[in-house]
Amino acid sequence: MASIFNKKLSKSCSFCVHGNKSEYSDEIFCAKHGVTNKRDYCRHYKYDILKRVPDKVKPTGTFSEEDFSL
């Protein structure tokens, strides 16, 4: 199910249902395994769609005000 947005998205504790991000460091507090690195994952990994922040997409091309007028 991790392929909803990006098929190349790797599994990570930071996107897991069981993980909670620490406010003070890059560590993840896992309900199953305790404190882990954000790049780790285990067999209990379950993708949470709401924890992922998609990359910003820059618009391509040049636009003028005439393009947006009615």
PDB file as gemmi writes it, atoms N, CA and C in Angstrom:
CRYST1    1.000    1.000    1.000  90.00  90.00  90.00 P 1                      
ATOM      1  N   MET A   1       0.806  -1.186   0.000  1.00  0.00           N  
ATOM      2  CA  MET A   1       0.000   0.000   0.000  1.00  0.00           C  
ATOM      3  C   MET A   1       0.855   1.257   0.000  1.00  0.00           C  
ATOM      4  N   ALA A   2       2.149   1.114   0.194  1.00  0.00           N  
ATOM      5  CA  ALA A   2       3.036   2.270   0.210  1.00  0.00           C  
ATOM      6  C   ALA A   2       3.202   2.884  -1.164  1.00  0.00           C  
ATOM      7  N   SER A   3       2.677   2.259  -2.181  1.00  0.00           N  
ATOM      8  CA  SER A   3       2.859   2.769  -3.539  1.00  0.00           C  
ATOM      9  C   SER A   3       1.726   3.686  -3.985  1.00  0.00           C  
ATOM     10  N   ILE A   4       0.928   4.211  -3.082  1.00  0.00           N  
ATOM     11  CA  ILE A   4      -0.181   5.087  -3.459  1.00  0.00           C  
ATOM     12  C   ILE A   4       0.347   6.354  -4.130  1.00  0.00           C  
ATOM     13  N   PHE A   5       1.375   6.983  -3.558  1.00  0.00           N  
ATOM     14  CA  PHE A   5       1.905   8.210  -4.125  1.00  0.00           C  
ATOM     15  C   PHE A   5       3.161   7.985  -4.954  1.00  0.00           C  
ATOM     16  N   ASN A   6       4.044   7.120  -4.502  1.00  0.00           N  
ATOM     17  CA  ASN A   6       5.336   6.943  -5.135  1.00  0.00           C  
ATOM     18  C   ASN A   6       5.720   5.480  -5.082  1.00  0.00           C  
ATOM     19  N   LYS A   7       5.917   4.866  -6.231  1.00  0.00           N  
ATOM     20  CA  LYS A   7       6.254   3.445  -6.249  1.00  0.00           C  
ATOM     21  C   LYS A   7       7.650   3.176  -5.732  1.00  0.00           C  
ATOM     22  N   LYS A   8       8.520   4.189  -5.744  1.00  0.00           N  
ATOM     23  CA  LYS A   8       9.893   4.027  -5.271  1.00  0.00           C  
ATOM     24  C   LYS A   8      10.043   4.409  -3.800  1.00  0.00           C  
ATOM     25  N   LEU A   9       8.952   4.680  -3.114  1.00  0.00           N  
ATOM     26  CA  LEU A   9       8.992   5.050  -1.713  1.00  0.00           C  
ATOM     27  C   LEU A   9       9.433   3.854  -0.877  1.00  0.00           C  
ATOM     28  N   SER A  10      10.529   4.035  -0.140  1.00  0.00           N  
ATOM     29  CA  SER A  10      11.035   2.929   0.672  1.00  0.00           C  
ATOM     30  C   SER A  10      10.312   2.894   2.014  1.00  0.00           C  
ATOM     31  N   LYS A  11      10.280   1.726   2.604  1.00  0.00           N  
ATOM     32  CA  LYS A  11       9.647   1.570   3.913  1.00  0.00           C  
ATOM     33  C   LYS A  11      10.475   2.311   4.945  1.00  0.00           C  
ATOM     34  N   SER A  12       9.789   2.963   5.875  1.00  0.00           N  
ATOM     35  CA  SER A  12      10.468   3.740   6.898  1.00  0.00           C  
ATOM     36  C   SER A  12       9.579   3.819   8.135  1.00  0.00           C  
ATOM     37  N   CYS A  13      10.199   3.785   9.306  1.00  0.00           N  
ATOM     38  CA  CYS A  13       9.442   3.895  10.553  1.00  0.00           C  
ATOM     39  C   CYS A  13       8.739   5.244  10.659  1.00  0.00           C  
ATOM     40  N   SER A  14       9.227   6.246   9.961  1.00  0.00           N  
ATOM     41  CA  SER A  14       8.596   7.557  10.043  1.00  0.00           C  
ATOM     42  C   SER A  14       7.242   7.588   9.345  1.00  0.00           C  
ATOM     43  N   PHE A  15       6.947   6.606   8.475  1.00  0.00           N  
ATOM     44  CA  PHE A  15       5.660   6.512   7.789  1.00  0.00           C  
ATOM     45  C   PHE A  15       4.778   5.408   8.357  1.00  0.00           C  
ATOM     46  N   CYS A  16       5.186   4.786   9.441  1.00  0.00           N  
ATOM     47  CA  CYS A  16       4.483   3.629   9.993  1.00  0.00           C  
ATOM     48  C   CYS A  16       3.383   4.047  10.970  1.00  0.00           C  
ATOM     49  N   VAL A  17       2.360   3.237  11.050  1.00  0.00           N  
ATOM     50  CA  VAL A  17       1.244   3.464  11.973  1.00  0.00           C  
ATOM     51  C   VAL A  17       1.718   3.390  13.425  1.00  0.00           C  
ATOM     52  N   HIS A  18       2.668   2.526  13.707  1.00  0.00           N  
ATOM     53  CA  HIS A  18       3.122   2.280  15.074  1.00  0.00           C  
ATOM     54  C   HIS A  18       4.173   3.283  15.549  1.00  0.00           C  
ATOM     55  N   GLY A  19       4.735   4.089  14.643  1.00  0.00           N  
ATOM     56  CA  GLY A  19       5.809   5.004  15.011  1.00  0.00           C  
ATOM     57  C   GLY A  19       5.337   6.415  15.274  1.00  0.00           C  
ATOM     58  N   ASN A  20       5.971   7.062  16.236  1.00  0.00           N  
ATOM     59  CA  ASN A  20       5.719   8.470  16.558  1.00  0.00           C  
ATOM     60  C   ASN A  20       7.049   9.209  16.545  1.00  0.00           C  
ATOM     61  N   LYS A  21       7.110  10.313  15.834  1.00  0.00           N  
ATOM     62  CA  LYS A  21       8.346  11.068  15.696  1.00  0.00           C  
ATOM     63  C   LYS A  21       8.668  11.824  16.973  1.00  0.00           C  
ATOM     64  N   SER A  22       9.949  11.829  17.340  1.00  0.00           N  
ATOM     65  CA  SER A  22      10.410  12.584  18.494  1.00  0.00           C  
ATOM     66  C   SER A  22      10.488  14.062  18.126  1.00  0.00           C  
ATOM     67  N   GLU A  23      10.123  14.930  19.055  1.00  0.00           N  
ATOM     68  CA  GLU A  23      10.175  16.365  18.806  1.00  0.00           C  
ATOM     69  C   GLU A  23      11.600  16.911  18.899  1.00  0.00           C  
ATOM     70  N   TYR A  24      12.498  16.195  19.567  1.00  0.00           N  
ATOM     71  CA  TYR A  24      13.824  16.713  19.851  1.00  0.00           C  
ATOM     72  C   TYR A  24      14.941  16.084  19.043  1.00  0.00           C  
ATOM     73  N   SER A  25      14.684  14.978  18.348  1.00  0.00           N  
ATOM     74  CA  SER A  25      15.726  14.332  17.556  1.00  0.00           C  
ATOM     75  C   SER A  25      15.100  13.625  16.359  1.00  0.00           C  
ATOM     76  N   ASP A  26      15.918  12.942  15.577  1.00  0.00           N  
ATOM     77  CA  ASP A  26      15.440  12.228  14.390  1.00  0.00           C  
ATOM     78  C   ASP A  26      14.985  10.808  14.701  1.00  0.00           C  
ATOM     79  N   GLU A  27      14.837  10.481  15.965  1.00  0.00           N  
ATOM     80  CA  GLU A  27      14.445   9.135  16.347  1.00  0.00           C  
ATOM     81  C   GLU A  27      12.931   8.961  16.299  1.00  0.00           C  
ATOM     82  N   ILE A  28      12.512   7.704  16.168  1.00  0.00           N  
ATOM     83  CA  ILE A  28      11.102   7.347  16.124  1.00  0.00           C  
ATOM     84  C   ILE A  28      10.801   6.464  17.326  1.00  0.00           C  
ATOM     85  N   PHE A  29       9.706   6.754  18.016  1.00  0.00           N  
ATOM     86  CA  PHE A  29       9.263   5.920  19.128  1.00  0.00           C  
ATOM     87  C   PHE A  29       8.257   4.916  18.587  1.00  0.00           C  
ATOM     88  N   CYS A  30       8.668   3.667  18.525  1.00  0.00           N  
ATOM     89  CA  CYS A  30       7.839   2.598  17.973  1.00  0.00           C  
ATOM     90  C   CYS A  30       7.094   1.892  19.100  1.00  0.00           C  
ATOM     91  N   ALA A  31       5.809   1.635  18.892  1.00  0.00           N  
ATOM     92  CA  ALA A  31       5.014   0.930  19.894  1.00  0.00           C  
ATOM     93  C   ALA A  31       5.424  -0.536  19.987  1.00  0.00           C  
ATOM     94  N   LYS A  32       6.028  -1.074  18.946  1.00  0.00           N  
ATOM     95  CA  LYS A  32       6.421  -2.488  18.923  1.00  0.00           C  
ATOM     96  C   LYS A  32       7.866  -2.723  19.361  1.00  0.00           C  
ATOM     97  N   HIS A  33       8.781  -1.788  18.992  1.00  0.00           N  
ATOM     98  CA  HIS A  33      10.213  -2.033  19.234  1.00  0.00           C  
ATOM     99  C   HIS A  33      10.927  -0.952  20.023  1.00  0.00           C  
ATOM    100  N   GLY A  34      10.239   0.045  20.506  1.00  0.00           N  
ATOM    101  CA  GLY A  34      10.882   1.100  21.279  1.00  0.00           C  
ATOM    102  C   GLY A  34      11.484   2.172  20.383  1.00  0.00           C  
ATOM    103  N   VAL A  35      12.633   2.718  20.781  1.00  0.00           N  
ATOM    104  CA  VAL A  35      13.273   3.798  20.040  1.00  0.00           C  
ATOM    105  C   VAL A  35      14.046   3.217  18.850  1.00  0.00           C  
ATOM    106  N   THR A  36      13.764   3.741  17.642  1.00  0.00           N  
ATOM    107  CA  THR A  36      14.436   3.275  16.430  1.00  0.00           C  
ATOM    108  C   THR A  36      14.869   4.458  15.581  1.00  0.00           C  
ATOM    109  N   ASN A  37      15.649   4.161  14.579  1.00  0.00           N  
ATOM    110  CA  ASN A  37      16.079   5.148  13.595  1.00  0.00           C  
ATOM    111  C   ASN A  37      14.944   5.374  12.608  1.00  0.00           C  
ATOM    112  N   LYS A  38      14.851   6.552  12.006  1.00  0.00           N  
ATOM    113  CA  LYS A  38      13.738   6.829  11.100  1.00  0.00           C  
ATOM    114  C   LYS A  38      13.808   6.030   9.808  1.00  0.00           C  
ATOM    115  N   ARG A  39      14.958   5.490   9.457  1.00  0.00           N  
ATOM    116  CA  ARG A  39      15.091   4.702   8.224  1.00  0.00           C  
ATOM    117  C   ARG A  39      14.855   3.205   8.442  1.00  0.00           C  
ATOM    118  N   ASP A  40      14.757   2.783   9.679  1.00  0.00           N  
ATOM    119  CA  ASP A  40      14.517   1.375   9.980  1.00  0.00           C  
ATOM    120  C   ASP A  40      13.046   1.027   9.759  1.00  0.00           C  
ATOM    121  N   TYR A  41      12.782  -0.269   9.637  1.00  0.00           N  
ATOM    122  CA  TYR A  41      11.408  -0.775   9.624  1.00  0.00           C  
ATOM    123  C   TYR A  41      11.448  -2.234  10.026  1.00  0.00           C  
ATOM    124  N   CYS A  42      10.313  -2.764  10.440  1.00  0.00           N  
ATOM    125  CA  CYS A  42      10.248  -4.149  10.899  1.00  0.00           C  
ATOM    126  C   CYS A  42       9.093  -4.869  10.207  1.00  0.00           C  
ATOM    127  N   ARG A  43       8.847  -6.089  10.610  1.00  0.00           N  
ATOM    128  CA  ARG A  43       7.782  -6.884   9.981  1.00  0.00           C  
ATOM    129  C   ARG A  43       6.392  -6.374  10.340  1.00  0.00           C  
ATOM    130  N   HIS A  44       6.290  -5.516  11.363  1.00  0.00           N  
ATOM    131  CA  HIS A  44       5.005  -4.943  11.757  1.00  0.00           C  
ATOM    132  C   HIS A  44       4.702  -3.647  11.000  1.00  0.00           C  
ATOM    133  N   TYR A  45       5.543  -3.315  10.025  1.00  0.00           N  
ATOM    134  CA  TYR A  45       5.388  -2.068   9.269  1.00  0.00           C  
ATOM    135  C   TYR A  45       4.026  -1.996   8.593  1.00  0.00           C  
ATOM    136  N   LYS A  46       3.345  -0.885   8.802  1.00  0.00           N  
ATOM    137  CA  LYS A  46       2.057  -0.635   8.181  1.00  0.00           C  
ATOM    138  C   LYS A  46       2.038   0.832   7.769  1.00  0.00           C  
ATOM    139  N   TYR A  47       1.904   1.090   6.486  1.00  0.00           N  
ATOM    140  CA  TYR A  47       1.980   2.448   5.944  1.00  0.00           C  
ATOM    141  C   TYR A  47       0.805   3.298   6.410  1.00  0.00           C  
ATOM    142  N   ASP A  48       1.104   4.506   6.900  1.00  0.00           N  
ATOM    143  CA  ASP A  48       0.081   5.466   7.302  1.00  0.00           C  
ATOM    144  C   ASP A  48       0.138   6.634   6.326  1.00  0.00           C  
ATOM    145  N   ILE A  49      -0.874   6.772   5.522  1.00  0.00           N  
ATOM    146  CA  ILE A  49      -0.903   7.761   4.448  1.00  0.00           C  
ATOM    147  C   ILE A  49      -0.840   9.192   4.983  1.00  0.00           C  
ATOM    148  N   LEU A  50      -1.298   9.440   6.193  1.00  0.00           N  
ATOM    149  CA  LEU A  50      -1.342  10.793   6.743  1.00  0.00           C  
ATOM    150  C   LEU A  50      -0.018  11.263   7.330  1.00  0.00           C  
ATOM    151  N   LYS A  51       0.940  10.373   7.530  1.00  0.00           N  
ATOM    152  CA  LYS A  51       2.222  10.761   8.109  1.00  0.00           C  
ATOM    153  C   LYS A  51       3.224  11.244   7.061  1.00  0.00           C  
ATOM    154  N   ARG A  52       2.961  10.996   5.812  1.00  0.00           N  
ATOM    155  CA  ARG A  52       3.894  11.388   4.756  1.00  0.00           C  
ATOM    156  C   ARG A  52       3.549  12.777   4.244  1.00  0.00           C  
ATOM    157  N   VAL A  53       4.577  13.627   4.131  1.00  0.00           N  
ATOM    158  CA  VAL A  53       4.411  14.961   3.561  1.00  0.00           C  
ATOM    159  C   VAL A  53       5.010  14.917   2.157  1.00  0.00           C  
ATOM    160  N   PRO A  54       4.194  15.037   1.104  1.00  0.00           N  
ATOM    161  CA  PRO A  54       4.702  14.962  -0.269  1.00  0.00           C  
ATOM    162  C   PRO A  54       5.644  16.121  -0.588  1.00  0.00           C  
ATOM    163  N   ASP A  55       6.555  15.889  -1.526  1.00  0.00           N  
ATOM    164  CA  ASP A  55       7.467  16.929  -1.970  1.00  0.00           C  
ATOM    165  C   ASP A  55       6.695  18.018  -2.703  1.00  0.00           C  
ATOM    166  N   LYS A  56       7.178  19.241  -2.595  1.00  0.00           N  
ATOM    167  CA  LYS A  56       6.537  20.350  -3.295  1.00  0.00           C  
ATOM    168  C   LYS A  56       6.908  20.281  -4.772  1.00  0.00           C  
ATOM    169  N   VAL A  57       5.937  20.558  -5.626  1.00  0.00           N  
ATOM    170  CA  VAL A  57       6.154  20.519  -7.061  1.00  0.00           C  
ATOM    171  C   VAL A  57       6.195  21.946  -7.582  1.00  0.00           C  
ATOM    172  N   LYS A  58       7.284  22.279  -8.269  1.00  0.00           N  
ATOM    173  CA  LYS A  58       7.404  23.608  -8.845  1.00  0.00           C  
ATOM    174  C   LYS A  58       6.726  23.623 -10.204  1.00  0.00           C  
ATOM    175  N   PRO A  59       5.943  24.658 -10.501  1.00  0.00           N  
ATOM    176  CA  PRO A  59       5.301  24.727 -11.815  1.00  0.00           C  
ATOM    177  C   PRO A  59       6.344  24.920 -12.916  1.00  0.00           C  
ATOM    178  N   THR A  60       6.127  24.268 -14.023  1.00  0.00           N  
ATOM    179  CA  THR A  60       7.044  24.394 -15.144  1.00  0.00           C  
ATOM    180  C   THR A  60       6.461  25.347 -16.170  1.00  0.00           C  
ATOM    181  N   GLY A  61       7.318  26.016 -16.883  1.00  0.00           N  
ATOM    182  CA  GLY A  61       6.867  26.940 -17.913  1.00  0.00           C  
ATOM    183  C   GLY A  61       6.697  28.347 -17.379  1.00  0.00           C  
ATOM    184  N   THR A  62       6.518  29.274 -18.314  1.00  0.00           N  
ATOM    185  CA  THR A  62       6.298  30.659 -17.921  1.00  0.00           C  
ATOM    186  C   THR A  62       4.864  31.028 -18.245  1.00  0.00           C  
ATOM    187  N   PHE A  63       4.254  31.770 -17.359  1.00  0.00           N  
ATOM    188  CA  PHE A  63       2.867  32.160 -17.520  1.00  0.00           C  
ATOM    189  C   PHE A  63       2.769  33.681 -17.481  1.00  0.00           C  
ATOM    190  N   SER A  64       1.786  34.215 -18.159  1.00  0.00           N  
ATOM    191  CA  SER A  64       1.519  35.654 -18.114  1.00  0.00           C  
ATOM    192  C   SER A  64       0.154  35.873 -17.465  1.00  0.00           C  
ATOM    193  N   GLU A  65      -0.173  37.127 -17.219  1.00  0.00           N  
ATOM    194  CA  GLU A  65      -1.467  37.426 -16.604  1.00  0.00           C  
ATOM    195  C   GLU A  65      -2.624  37.099 -17.541  1.00  0.00           C  
ATOM    196  N   GLU A  66      -2.387  37.098 -18.829  1.00  0.00           N  
ATOM    197  CA  GLU A  66      -3.434  36.763 -19.792  1.00  0.00           C  
ATOM    198  C   GLU A  66      -3.867  35.305 -19.685  1.00  0.00           C  
ATOM    199  N   ASP A  67      -2.954  34.456 -19.256  1.00  0.00           N  
ATOM    200  CA  ASP A  67      -3.285  33.036 -19.097  1.00  0.00           C  
ATOM    201  C   ASP A  67      -4.321  32.815 -17.991  1.00  0.00           C  
ATOM    202  N   PHE A  68      -4.381  33.719 -17.013  1.00  0.00           N  
ATOM    203  CA  PHE A  68      -5.263  33.542 -15.881  1.00  0.00           C  
ATOM    204  C   PHE A  68      -6.480  34.456 -15.895  1.00  0.00           C  
ATOM    205  N   SER A  69      -6.631  35.247 -16.926  1.00  0.00           N  
ATOM    206  CA  SER A  69      -7.787  36.144 -17.003  1.00  0.00           C  
ATOM    207  C   SER A  69      -8.934  35.492 -17.774  1.00  0.00           C  
ATOM    208  N   LEU A  70     -10.132  35.913 -17.481  1.00  0.00           N  
ATOM    209  CA  LEU A  70     -11.319  35.373 -18.167  1.00  0.00           C  
ATOM    210  C   LEU A  70     -11.721  36.215 -19.339  1.00  0.00           C  
TER     211      LEU A  70                                                      
END                                                                             
